[in-house]
């Protein structure tokens, strides 16, 4: 494959080019003399004079496919995500940019609107980015409940809370998480004869799950839930109205969370109006791929909302909603589902009834339960020792204690 060399950057400035072309246009000096005087190729002056080519670019080569302002914003968001503990790989950056191009209908010369390695190399150089190898202390840090990882997370959490001035503002600390609700009871037990199989008549052959996005703050304030149905269109008969809590709705092909749904139908339409005008705000959530989209991060940063990403596979011990809220929420859901099936034997649960049960269950949830989640996760009040020793891998814990002892002796 033939190699190419980048043309050396020319020595003349854009101002020189404009002045030279203007002199030729006003016939003060001919193009040959102008070329010698300014050190600009005559062909460049002629092309510029007759408009057959554009003005000299600040950098050699043709203009970038995406604007300099947009690239700067993306680079800034990548740095924000890096500080929050979720740096993206080069492939993830390219995929995110490709998704942005497709969603916004931008016309580019990229093949199938997919930026190549050469574009990424230039983007990285233009915005002073570099590929880094993530630092690690030892192999035990790869485990989900590694005390090294958890301690680093709490250091980041403490620094973020202090930087944002949220030590005494639990109303400004939020957690967002998604879960699924099964349309058939899975937890409620029944009474029956020993040795005799027990069955329950249902309206569907299998277990259908519906995705629901929940958010709350450390005081127990509940953001209206977002229910995502499977389908192409959202029908009015699927919706349930409640005067106390205005549930949001969306649809997707598979009934799963998608980036556009999170951005437009939750963050913009639900979350931002619900949290009010008080800023700054800290939002804690896990690293699901829909949560780390460039558009979502850009929107949150613009609203003075700091994002803190939880370490991978740690939501069961560090995410407030998982620590205390999801279990009682689903236990109540299961009980209400059994009641409904008693009155509608063999019937399939309608979407409106599903929305009614979820909405009322969320509305009736005791705020104290939510507050306990933030306390158990060590977020509010901030407590690095909130995670009990039994949650950690025993070998990793031994290494952690040894490391702490060495640090103490060294100091």
PyMOL commands that set and color helices and strands:
alter all, ss='L'
color gray80, all
select helices_A, chain A and resi 14-25+31-38+42-50+68-83+90-103+111-113+117-126+139-142+147-164+170-172+236-238+259-275+289-292+294-302+315-318+320-343+351-364+367-376+389-391+394-410
alter helices_A, ss='H'
color red, helices_A
select strands_A, chain A and resi 173-182+209-217+222-230+248-252+281-285+305-309
alter strands_A, ss='S'
color yellow, strands_A
deselect
rebuild
show_as cartoon
